[in-house]
Amino acid sequence: MAKTESGSARDAQDARAGQGGRAGLKIHHLRPAPGARTPKTRVGRGEASKASKGKTAGRGTKGSKARTSISPAFEGGQMPLHRRLPKLKGFSNARFKTTYQVVNLDRLAALYPEGGDVTPDDLAARGAVRRGERVKVLGSGEAVRGLRVTAHAFSATAVEKISAAGGTTTPL
């Protein structure tokens, strides 16, 4: 069998393709064109480093933007929080303050339209106040006839309106 010119070209192509049997481009053979990738500019590494990024490293001269970091307490010239607050702790009675759940007379009128005994536990069961906290009755609204109210505190107008309507108030 005689070799023809086209046969020898095919053999040469098979030799270039390797054992795969096909010639072509492979992903692991790809490389960027020469000069397409330039090395990363390392700024601030000596005077007159590449592309004149030495000395101040492209940050200009002085000022907050030329510095490495700014204090977390810095607020742009505004008086910072740690200087606005008082330096010494001092004393406060806030921990010992008495707080009340307030109930107005119009709320009592809605909950007890017929009158009756009103206690903090009963108010908590009806959802008017939170359980286990002190209750204060305030005088907003009109009192219902026949209310017998027991609470931790009363406003002067509440006592006046409940007694005018024929009810009683009992402080705990």
N, C-alpha and C positions, 0 to 999 in steps of 0.2 A: 504494500500500500504506500503510495507516494504522498509526501506532504505537499500541500499547496500553500501558497502564500497566505491565504485567508486562514488556513488551519494553524499556521505558525503564529499568527497574530492572536488567534483565540487561545493558544497555549500560553502565550506571554501574558494575556489578560488574566487567565486562571492563576498564573503564578503570582501576579500582583494581588489578586483577591484573597490569597491565602487558602486555607482549607475549607472556608465557608462556601466556596463555589460561586459567590457573587461579588462583584466589585462594587464599591460605593463608599459613601461617607459614613463614618461612625461617630457617635456623639463623643466618645472619649478621645477622638483625634482632633477635636475642635480646639483652637487656640485663638485668642484675640490677635488682631493684626498688629504687627510691630509698631510701637509708638502710640497705640490706642489707649493703653493703660499707663497712667503716670503714678508714681508712688505718692502716698499720702503726705501732705505737707505737715511737718512737725514744727508747730509754731513755738516761739519762745525758747529755742535751743541755740543760744549763742547769737552774737551780733551778725547781722546780714545772713541769716539762714536762707534757704531757697525761697524765692519770690518775695524777698525782703520782709519776712515775717519774724525777724529777730528782734531783740531788745524789747519793745513794748508789745510785740506779738499781735499787731493789728488792733490794739485796744485804745490807741491814742495815749494821751498823757494825763495822768492823775484822774481824780473823780471817782465816784462810787462804781462806775461801770468798768474801771480799770483794775479794781480790787478783786481779790479772789472770792471773798464772800462778805455779806453784810450781816450784822447781828440780827437774829430773829426778833429782837425787841425793837428794832428800828422801824418807825412808822412814818418815814418820809418827812421828818422835821416836826411833825405833830408831837405834842407832849406825850411820851410813851405811857402805856398803862401802868407800868411798875412805878412811875413817878407820879401819876395822877392819884393813885390810891394812898391812903394814909399809911405811914411807916409803922406806927405802933398800934397794937391791937386794941387796947382800951377795954372798957367793960360795956356790956349791953344786957338789958333785961329781956331781950327778945326770946331767949330760951324759956323764960318763965312766964310768958304771956299766956293768958287764958283765952282760948278760942271757943266760939259757940256756933252751933248749927242754928240758923235763924228761921223762925216760922212766923208769918204774918197772920193777922186775924182773918183776912179774907181766905187764906188757905185753910185755916181751922173751920171756917164757915162751910167751905166746900167739902171737907172731910167729915164733919160732924153737923149735918144740917138740922138734926133733931136735938142737938146739945149732947151732954153726957160727960163722962170722965175722960180727960185728956192727960196721958202720961208720956214720958219720953219713949218707953218701950212700945206703947201703942202707936205712937207716931212713926217709929222705926218700922213696925210691922206693916203700916199703911204706905211706906215709901216716902214719907215727908222728910225724914232726917236719916243720917247714918247711925247705925247701932253703936252704942258704947261711947258716944260723944255728948258733950253738954249741949243743952237746948235753951235758947232764949226766944221769948215770944215778943214780937214787935207789934205796934199798934196801927199798921196800915190796913185799912178796910173796916168793916163793921162787924161787931161781935154778935154771935148767935145767942139766943136766950137759953139759959140753963147750962152754960159751960162751967165745968169744974176743972180748972187747968192746974196741973202740977208740972213745974219746969225748974231749971236751974237758975234762970234769971228772967226778969220782965222789964220792959220799958215802962215809963210812967204813963204814957198814953194807953198802952195795952191794959194796964191795971185799971185805969179810969174807965175805959170802954167796957171791959168785961164786968166790972162791978155795976156800971150803969145798966147793963143788959140783964142783971140779976144773976150773974155767975160769981165764982170765987177763984182766987189765985192762991196757990200754995208754993212758995219757993222751996227747993230741995237743999 
